[in-house]
Each structure stands twice: as structure tokens, then as C-alpha cells.
Amino acid sequence: MIEALSEKETDVAEKALGKLSEDQVEAQLENFPEWAELNGQIQRTFQFEDFDQSIAFVGRIAEYAEQVQHHPDILIRYDKVTLTISTHDAGGITHKDFELARTVDAMV
């Protein structure tokens, strides 16, 4: 039998997954100058020297995303990788998305 979350646990979960307002997203983006908001998601394109470096980067992202169970959309174009991040369960951008962006930025 699955136990219901306590009120405190529910509040913590909602805060973690709560969709950020447009003002909150704009404020967060000030700390992420390479990222932009696009249709309720955050997005960044990374440039590499060649395809091998692009694929190696994607491999690192995939490994981390599996660990934290938060997966970006990934577009690979030879020496460019575009990541698009949102929290589908929340219906938009959350603090969790900016944490993933911060981690990915550190992988470059």
C-alpha cells in the first residue's frame, strides 16, 4: 500500500517541482547568460570542435540525466549540441531545470 505524503512532504515536493513564474525565470536567467527561455523551456547551444567531442558531451549528459532522472531534449548537429530543458510534470520551467543547466555548464 502506498502511503500519502505528509503535508510538509507535499509542500517540499511542490516547491521542488513548482513551475516558476515568468519573472522568476527571467531572474534565474540572469545567472545563466548562455541560456534563453523558449516556449516555456530553457535552451542553450554548445559549440565543439568536431562530432566526436559533441557525442562525448552528450554521453556525459546522458549519464548524469539518468542518475538524477531529469532528461533534457538533445539535438546534435555535427559540432553543435542544443539542450532544451523543462519539467514536464510541472508544465514548465522549475528550479530543477536550472540545477540541470548549472551541472551541464560545468561539464563543458
C-alpha positions as CSV (number, residue, x, y, z in Angstrom):
1,M,0.0,0.0,0.0
2,I,1.3,3.5,-0.9
3,E,1.3,6.0,2.0
4,A,0.2,9.5,1.4
5,L,2.8,12.3,1.7
6,S,2.6,14.3,4.8
7,E,1.7,18.0,4.5
8,K,5.3,19.0,4.9
9,E,6.5,16.5,2.3
10,T,3.8,17.7,-0.1
11,D,5.0,21.3,0.4
12,V,8.6,20.4,-0.3
13,A,7.7,18.4,-3.4
14,E,5.5,21.2,-4.8
15,K,8.3,23.7,-4.2
16,A,10.8,21.5,-6.0
17,L,8.5,20.8,-8.9
18,G,6.6,24.1,-8.9
19,K,6.5,25.9,-12.2
20,L,8.3,29.2,-12.0
21,S,6.6,32.4,-12.9
22,E,7.9,34.4,-15.9
23,D,9.6,36.9,-13.5
24,Q,11.3,34.1,-11.6
25,V,12.6,32.6,-14.9
26,E,13.9,35.9,-16.0
27,A,15.6,36.4,-12.7
28,Q,17.2,32.9,-12.9
29,L,18.4,33.5,-16.4
30,E,20.5,36.4,-15.3
31,N,22.7,33.8,-13.7
32,F,22.8,31.8,-16.9
33,P,23.8,34.2,-19.7
34,E,24.2,31.4,-22.3
35,W,20.7,30.1,-21.8
36,A,17.4,31.5,-23.1
37,E,13.8,30.9,-22.5
38,L,11.9,29.5,-25.5
39,N,8.3,28.4,-25.3
40,G,8.3,27.5,-21.7
41,Q,11.6,25.8,-21.7
42,I,15.3,26.9,-21.3
43,Q,17.7,26.3,-24.1
44,R,21.4,26.5,-24.9
45,T,23.5,25.5,-27.9
46,F,27.1,24.3,-27.2
47,Q,29.8,24.5,-29.9
48,F,32.5,21.9,-30.1
49,E,35.5,21.3,-32.4
50,D,34.0,18.2,-34.1
51,F,31.4,15.4,-33.9
52,D,33.4,13.2,-31.6
53,Q,33.5,16.0,-28.9
54,S,29.8,16.6,-29.4
55,I,29.0,12.9,-28.8
56,A,31.3,12.7,-25.8
57,F,29.5,15.7,-24.3
58,V,26.1,14.0,-24.9
59,G,27.3,10.8,-23.3
60,R,28.2,12.8,-20.1
61,I,24.9,14.5,-20.1
62,A,23.0,11.2,-20.6
63,E,24.9,9.5,-17.7
64,Y,24.1,12.4,-15.3
65,A,20.5,12.7,-16.5
66,E,19.9,9.0,-15.8
67,Q,21.3,9.5,-12.3
68,V,19.0,12.3,-11.4
69,Q,16.1,11.2,-13.6
70,H,15.8,14.5,-15.3
71,H,16.3,14.3,-19.0
72,P,16.9,17.2,-21.5
73,D,15.8,17.2,-25.1
74,I,19.0,16.9,-27.1
75,L,19.6,17.9,-30.7
76,I,23.0,17.0,-32.2
77,R,24.2,18.8,-35.4
78,Y,27.8,17.7,-36.0
79,D,29.8,20.1,-33.9
80,K,26.8,21.7,-32.1
81,V,24.6,20.3,-29.3
82,T,21.4,22.0,-28.3
83,L,19.8,21.2,-25.0
84,T,16.2,22.1,-24.2
85,I,15.1,21.7,-20.6
86,S,11.8,21.8,-18.8
87,T,10.0,19.8,-16.1
88,H,7.1,18.1,-17.9
89,D,5.4,17.1,-14.6
90,A,5.2,20.8,-13.7
91,G,4.2,22.0,-17.1
92,G,7.1,24.4,-17.5
93,I,10.4,25.6,-16.0
94,T,11.3,24.8,-12.4
95,H,14.3,25.2,-10.1
96,K,15.2,21.6,-11.1
97,D,15.8,22.8,-14.7
98,F,18.2,25.4,-13.6
99,E,20.1,22.9,-11.4
100,L,20.5,20.7,-14.5
101,A,21.6,23.7,-16.6
102,R,24.2,24.5,-13.9
103,T,25.5,21.0,-13.9
104,V,25.7,20.8,-17.7
105,D,27.5,24.1,-17.9
106,A,30.2,22.6,-15.6
107,M,30.6,19.7,-18.0
108,V,32.0,21.8,-20.8
